[in-house]
Amino acid sequence: MDARFGATYSRSIAADQVLPQLGGRTVNEALTRGHDVKAVWIAVCEAFEVPQRLR
């Protein structure tokens, strides 16, 4: 996430952005609950319309 959004913004996204694709959890919550890292990244990509080539 840092490479795509920058260190500060990626931490904000991880802590504050609730994603429906993650069951209404933030990135941090999803990872803490054991969600697959790649699945979490795909959820972020969908939510923030990251181009396919960067996924």
N, C-alpha and C positions, 0 to 999 in steps of 0.2 A: 504494500500500500504506500509506503514511503516513496518508492520510485515513481508511482503514478500521481500521488496527491501532495507529496512533500511531507516532511516529518511532523510538522505541527498539525496540519489539516488531517492527516491520516489518523493521528491519535484522537482528534476530536470526533471524527467519523466513528472510530472503533468504540469510543466511550458513550457517545450521545445519540447516534442515529439508529433508531429502531427499524429493523428490516422485516417486512412481512415474510420474505423468503426464508427467514431464520426463525419462524414461529413467533414473531413479535419480540425478538431479542436483539440486543446490540451485538456487534462483532465480538466484543470482549466477553459478554455473557455466553454466546454460542460456543466460543472456544473453551471457556471454562467448563462448560457442560459436555465437552468432548466431541463437538461437531468436527467433521473432517475439514481441515484447513482449505483444501481445494474447493469444497462445496461453499465454504464461507466466502472465499474470494469470488466465486461465480455469482453469489448473491450480491456482493458489493458491485461487481461489474454490471449486473443487470440494473441495480438501483441507480447507478450513476452513469449508465449508458457508456461504459468503457468500450472502445472499438474492439471488435473480435480479434484483431491482430495483436492486441495487447493483453489478451486474457490468458 
